[in-house]
Amino acid sequence: MTDITISDDELRERTKALIAEVDPHAVDQFTFRGAQYDAGLGMVHFPVGKGGLGLSRSKQAVIDEILREAKVPYHDLMINPIGIGMGAPVVLNHGTEEMHKKHLRKIYTGEDIWCQMFSEPTHGSDVAGIPSRGVRDGDEWIVNGQKVWTTLAHVSNYGMLLTRTNPDAPKHRGLSYFILDMHAPGVEVRPLYQITGEAEFNEVFLTDVRIHDNQRLSDEGDGWRVAITTLMNERVALGGGSGGKGGGPIRTLINHWMEKKDDLDPLTHQITRDKVAKLWIESEVLRLTNQRAKVLAKSGDAGPGGSIGKLMSAEINQRIYEVAVDLEGADGMLHNSGYPMTRSDEAMGMGEVSGMFLRSRANTIEGGTSEIMRNILGERVLGLPGDVRVDKDLPWSDIPK
Ligand SMILES: Cc1cc2nc3c(=O)[nH]c(=O)nc-3n(C[C@H](O)[C@H](O)[C@H](O)COP(=O)(O)OP(=O)(O)OC[C@H]3O[C@@H](n4cnc5c(N)ncnc54)[C@H](O)[C@@H]3O)c2cc1C
């Protein structure tokens, strides 16, 4: 992992050459992103031949800046947020060469959408205690159980499935991790509607689903370690932001402020201006903190530091959209799209401030709640005494349910 051999200028030149060779405005998403992957400019911290150039993760920003300037459509994480943010690093770190070949490029192009199947109705924060069960049957596993809050499951081809394969081991040591074909018999996806009126996530029922053992990532019983890779990368993806200085949610607020500020009475104007300025500063601190975390992160291995960005961005986002919706005055109480209860394939695509305000309520829950982020930061980053975990060493089957 070194970034000595390729300078930022060289990266810019390579990105411009890619755009000149494969016109992103003339070809489809899969063609352009496929070419970007092949040139190593897709996930620059991945190895050569697997979408990257083996550079520091922070160098992706150099490439993204050129793509943004050239107004390349479909260049961000939202193409396949869970696949690119978590699926790719998990497959890279825990998958076989065959899995790398089969999945990494298609994840990057968005040809295969991925979802993450961890949470179950009784276990979200304490995901290590999940009760779904995988029972071995020769070369296959038969899985039964229910997942919930599974974002994008309705459009996914593959799911990252965590399930219990040994109930007699302590909860963290009896889990295994599989790549699940979402179209396999026995997988049933049902939408769950959210406060925004969209069904971005789902409950997924697994009834006698057969998974070949060659779809297991890492050893039997080692699923928790793979889950940690997933969760740490999720926090970087959720908290990482790629909008550049002044970009992302704060840009929405600044634009909104510029539009509305002259209509405010003098006192509200002053108070709101202070709030906007404070949020701009905090957003910039967050951006720089994330940049530092990306420099420190190894390829696909995000480390607990990603929890800082996740915690901060969730809380700043909520405050940004609270100020934005306040700027709307009484109109802020209206949700323009009128709770259509739609099944958006893109999800999260709400353009309205009210939609973003409502969606931001989920930020402090998804990918681990803010309380859990504070526990991780306290324990893993600051070295403070751990949360009380009385069931940690008990066989899972002996834990009172
Ligand atoms: C928009 C959205 C998308 C999601 N997408 C996915 C997905 O794709 N895949 C997936 O698997 N899951 C997904 N989730 C689920 C998410 O990971 C869980 O909701 C989250 O981990 C919290 O779990 P829970 O809802 O069961 O709440 P609980 O774990 O029951 O928590 C309830 C409350 O107790 C607090 N709490 C719990 N334990 C502790 C503790 N030890 N110390 C202090 N406080 C604690 C929590 O902070 C929370 O306030 C999504 C959630 C949302 C909102």
Ligand as a Chemical Component Dictionary entry (heavy atoms), coordinates in Angstrom:
data_LIG
# 
_chem_comp.id                   LIG 
_chem_comp.type                 NON-POLYMER 
_chem_comp.pdbx_formal_charge   0 
_chem_comp.three_letter_code    LIG 
# 
loop_
_chem_comp_atom.comp_id 
_chem_comp_atom.atom_id 
_chem_comp_atom.alt_atom_id 
_chem_comp_atom.type_symbol 
_chem_comp_atom.charge 
_chem_comp_atom.model_Cartn_x 
_chem_comp_atom.model_Cartn_y 
_chem_comp_atom.model_Cartn_z 
_chem_comp_atom.pdbx_ordinal 
LIG C1  C1  C 0 -32.824 3.539  7.368  1  
LIG C2  C2  C 0 -32.294 2.285  7.960  2  
LIG C3  C3  C 0 -31.665 1.361  7.165  3  
LIG C4  C4  C 0 -31.190 0.163  7.709  4  
LIG N1  N1  N 0 -30.597 -0.738 6.868  5  
LIG C5  C5  C 0 -30.179 -1.918 7.360  6  
LIG C6  C6  C 0 -29.650 -2.916 6.480  7  
LIG O1  O1  O 0 -29.551 -2.707 5.269  8  
LIG N2  N2  N 0 -29.285 -4.103 7.000  9  
LIG C7  C7  C 0 -29.377 -4.384 8.333  10 
LIG O2  O2  O 0 -28.982 -5.478 8.723  11 
LIG N3  N3  N 0 -29.879 -3.465 9.206  12 
LIG C8  C8  C 0 -30.295 -2.252 8.731  13 
LIG N4  N4  N 0 -30.821 -1.307 9.597  14 
LIG C9  C9  C 0 -31.014 -1.670 10.992 15 
LIG C10 C10 C 0 -30.084 -0.941 11.958 16 
LIG O3  O3  O 0 -28.791 -1.450 11.873 17 
LIG C11 C11 C 0 -30.692 -1.125 13.352 18 
LIG O4  O4  O 0 -31.939 -0.467 13.361 19 
LIG C12 C12 C 0 -29.790 -0.556 14.418 20 
LIG O5  O5  O 0 -28.613 -1.301 14.548 21 
LIG C13 C13 C 0 -30.504 -0.501 15.801 22 
LIG O6  O6  O 0 -31.077 -1.728 16.105 23 
LIG P1  P1  P 0 -32.596 -1.819 16.599 24 
LIG O7  O7  O 0 -33.425 -1.051 15.612 25 
LIG O8  O8  O 0 -32.911 -3.247 16.818 26 
LIG O9  O9  O 0 -32.632 -1.019 17.971 27 
LIG P2  P2  P 0 -32.198 -1.592 19.401 28 
LIG O10 O10 O 0 -30.913 -2.325 19.284 29 
LIG O11 O11 O 0 -33.348 -2.314 19.985 30 
LIG O12 O12 O 0 -31.941 -0.242 20.196 31 
LIG C14 C14 C 0 -32.978 0.502  20.831 32 
LIG C15 C15 C 0 -32.359 1.658  21.591 33 
LIG O13 O13 O 0 -31.498 1.143  22.634 34 
LIG C16 C16 C 0 -30.184 1.692  22.534 35 
LIG N5  N5  N 0 -29.185 0.679  22.904 36 
LIG C17 C17 C 0 -29.170 -0.632 22.536 37 
LIG N6  N6  N 0 -28.074 -1.251 23.038 38 
LIG C18 C18 C 0 -27.390 -0.321 23.763 39 
LIG C19 C19 C 0 -26.177 -0.336 24.512 40 
LIG N7  N7  N 0 -25.450 -1.458 24.652 41 
LIG N8  N8  N 0 -25.756 0.822  25.094 42 
LIG C20 C20 C 0 -26.498 1.976  24.967 43 
LIG N9  N9  N 0 -27.660 2.043  24.265 44 
LIG C21 C21 C 0 -28.096 0.928  23.656 45 
LIG C22 C22 C 0 -30.047 2.060  21.067 46 
LIG O14 O14 O 0 -29.065 3.071  20.885 47 
LIG C23 C23 C 0 -31.457 2.536  20.713 48 
LIG O15 O15 O 0 -31.613 3.881  21.106 49 
LIG C24 C24 C 0 -31.311 -0.096 9.099  50 
LIG C25 C25 C 0 -31.931 0.845  9.914  51 
LIG C26 C26 C 0 -32.424 2.021  9.361  52 
LIG C27 C27 C 0 -33.087 3.015  10.263 53 
# 
loop_
_chem_comp_bond.comp_id 
_chem_comp_bond.atom_id_1 
_chem_comp_bond.atom_id_2 
_chem_comp_bond.value_order 
_chem_comp_bond.pdbx_ordinal 
LIG C1  C2  SING 1  
LIG C2  C3  SING 2  
LIG C2  C26 DOUB 3  
LIG C3  C4  DOUB 4  
LIG C4  N1  SING 5  
LIG C4  C24 SING 6  
LIG N1  C5  DOUB 7  
LIG C5  C6  SING 8  
LIG C5  C8  SING 9  
LIG C6  O1  DOUB 10 
LIG C6  N2  SING 11 
LIG N2  C7  SING 12 
LIG C7  O2  DOUB 13 
LIG C7  N3  SING 14 
LIG N3  C8  DOUB 15 
LIG C8  N4  SING 16 
LIG N4  C9  SING 17 
LIG N4  C24 SING 18 
LIG C9  C10 SING 19 
LIG C10 O3  SING 20 
LIG C10 C11 SING 21 
LIG C11 O4  SING 22 
LIG C11 C12 SING 23 
LIG C12 O5  SING 24 
LIG C12 C13 SING 25 
LIG C13 O6  SING 26 
LIG O6  P1  SING 27 
LIG P1  O7  DOUB 28 
LIG P1  O8  SING 29 
LIG P1  O9  SING 30 
LIG O9  P2  SING 31 
LIG P2  O10 DOUB 32 
LIG P2  O11 SING 33 
LIG P2  O12 SING 34 
LIG O12 C14 SING 35 
LIG C14 C15 SING 36 
LIG C15 O13 SING 37 
LIG C15 C23 SING 38 
LIG O13 C16 SING 39 
LIG C16 N5  SING 40 
LIG C16 C22 SING 41 
LIG N5  C17 SING 42 
LIG N5  C21 SING 43 
LIG C17 N6  DOUB 44 
LIG N6  C18 SING 45 
LIG C18 C19 SING 46 
LIG C18 C21 DOUB 47 
LIG C19 N7  SING 48 
LIG C19 N8  DOUB 49 
LIG N8  C20 SING 50 
LIG C20 N9  DOUB 51 
LIG N9  C21 SING 52 
LIG C22 O14 SING 53 
LIG C22 C23 SING 54 
LIG C23 O15 SING 55 
LIG C24 C25 DOUB 56 
LIG C25 C26 SING 57 
LIG C26 C27 SING 58 
# 
